[in-house]
Amino acid sequence: MNTSMQRSFDFNANWEKIHAGLCTMVRVCQGVAGPDEKITTKEYQDLYFFVYSWCTRPEEKKKQELYEKVAALFQEVVEKDCVEMKGKSGDILLKDYLQRFTNFTSATNMIKNIFAYMQRYYIPSQMTNGDGSVRPIFELSLVKWRDFAFEPLKAKLLQALLVLVTAERDGEKVDKTLLSNMVQAYIKIGVPPVDNPVNFYKKEFQEQFIKDTKEYYIKESDSFIQSNSISAYMQKAEGRIIQEEALSQTYLHPSTKPDLTRACEEVLIERHNQQLQDEFQKMLRDDKSEDMRRFYYLLSRIPNGLNRSAETMKQFLTVVGTGIVTDHSAKLTQRAQLKDSSPLILDLLALHKKYSDILKRCMSESKLFSQALDEAFTVFINKKAGIFLMSEVLNNYVDGVMTGKERLADDQIYEQLDSVVRLFTYFNDKDVFYDAFRRGLSKRLLLGKIQEEWERHFLQRLKITCGDVYTKKLEGMFNDVKISNEQYVPQFKEWCDKKSAKLGVDMAVTVLNDSYWPTTSRTALTPTQEFNPCIKAFEDFYRCQEEKKILVWLYQSGDVLLNYAIPGKGKPTNLLLNVSVMQATICLLFNQQKEWRFKDIMDTLGTNEELLKWSITPLLYTKDRVFTNKGTDGKGKPKGPDGKPLPITWDSIVMEDLIGLVPLRTPKKKIPYPPGKPLPKTGTSAAASGGAAANKTEDEENLSQLLRERELKMQLALVRVMKARNTLQQQQLIAEASTQLEKFFMPDPRLMKKQIEVLMERGFMRRDADDQRKIHYCA
């Protein structure tokens, strides 16, 4: 048997020593001990030994008795503190409460160490045996404080805290550390049997705090919004939310922030949501950026707070954009006005940039508002501008940028092209723009009026938007020109030198792959003898290079520099005429004779009346004309009643008119002549040529070609889907194929059904015998 157990132990005498030592510790921690009262290391060790000896005695009841005596001591100390605090209130109560609580916990922490042996063995064994009345010493002290100090004072403490918070909200200077320390005190005393310290804190403080916050801000917000503008109210609400979030982060428990923030949002935003929403359109109209930023900051915090405002923005932009298109449409009523349509695109680009910047600055590039912007632009971008499709107008602007007509600084070009691509994405029928851009690019490439870096930058943006398929042909056009310039032109020159072929002219031929370039009808033309050696030489050269390829000359796509010799005293003056191939052949005929009948020119060149009139008009009726129309009798064309020449129409030139040279007087060294435009027909001439139906315009031909290409794309998409899926319901087939086609155009379901029937006739698919809505792929 242990000798310490055999030795006698006086429980009462030893308790007196323990009690005296513990009381001294409490007084020291409370700061009320006498000058000679202190606990030395020797006394601390003795107290530990007394407790150790007590706990190692065999009498189990005595251990429980010691535990109960300590609990009674804690209760005695707490009750004394409570009595001294009951007469206090407000900040004084809070400060005294916190000070006494700090002193008490400091003392009990020391006492816990003295009872370390009990903590290590007796208390765990009792808790394991299911004795719920026993707990660790420090936790026991907190329970006593909660039951005998906090509970009697909790109403006064809560009231003092709420008054403190209200004073701070009212702008008074307060000691907010009191709030922070009280929060920690709430958490500390939330020990069992309380289920969770945070839940205790929420029940005893947070719930009433949130309720009081709502009441405070309901009263303040209702009063403020009645006597101030919405702009001022939003500024006030934003400040209050920021203030409360800072309060929750710095002085309250982290679990309070979500509930406090939600309470503020309910009262400051949801309660006045209608009034804020009603003001949003005015903010858009008056460009109030700061107000829009605050509006987004506030409304984005509540569920579905921005749905209505996004719809408002969409409707507002739709009205503004439609107004811009309508205003400019009044000035776009004739084909000739297309060249003056750039202001429309500039206004649309400015509108998009303005509200894109607003989304970035004020709305954090919100997906909801970005979608509203996109939907609004999609509405009016797909409207007609006068007689033109918007895609034509946009392509005209792109052409102006690429050729320098828009006079933009180099550092603005790329930004402007990127903006154009953003407008392009709103087209439902992107293939219409593609077709127009492709034709414009074709002209720029063939005329050499091209800035390759700008063009390739634009193509790259189109590729990112629509994929490789969209730009494959456009890139092929660039490659054709590059191959011709870097391979065919120098190789043809070497070939001519090697063959000793003397052409008499400098000749550069661009070989085009017909699968890349826009479809054009071949110009009916028999070139004059001056062209024949050049044509034959290149055909012989090309046969040596590409044996299996057929060369077809597109005279309408070329241009010629003619040397025009003006006779005079002494040496003749030489002038360069920049003309089309057709115009060049007309001019070269006059080397053979000085006058020609119009019908003889047409027969000699093997062309038709329309093309010849189209080409010869600039040479006859411009300022720098080289020919004159002498009429059928050689005396000139009749004039109008006022003595002025009649307007130029289809009938201004007739078959028997005699065309002659006219002396050219100009200080210019080089004169460019436009290729000409279709002449307006009178009633007689229109009827004679078969009416409008017999004379489709270039635009109508392009549209017909585009529709044929669409039909082919629809068929290809339908076959691709069926090849992958093998069997599908008709509606699902149309839906999946339409998804593939949306990057080019918005397919009409009726046309899709028609193409399904075409493919069935061609044997690519068939209907199910039992279910006519089901379609099978035929391999």
PyMOL commands that set and color helices and strands:
alter all, ss='L'
color gray80, all
select helices_A, chain A and resi 3-6+11-30+41-55+60-85+90-114+116-128+137-169+177-188+197-227+230-250+256-268+270-285+289-299+307-329+335-340+342-362+367-381+390-403+410-424+430-447+452-466+468-499+532-545+555-557+581-589+598-605+609-621+650-652+683-688+692-694+698-725+730-741+749-761
alter helices_A, ss='H'
color red, helices_A
select strands_A, chain A and resi 559-566+573-580+595-597+627-629+658-661+670-672+727-729+765-767+774-777
alter strands_A, ss='S'
color yellow, strands_A
deselect
rebuild
show_as cartoon
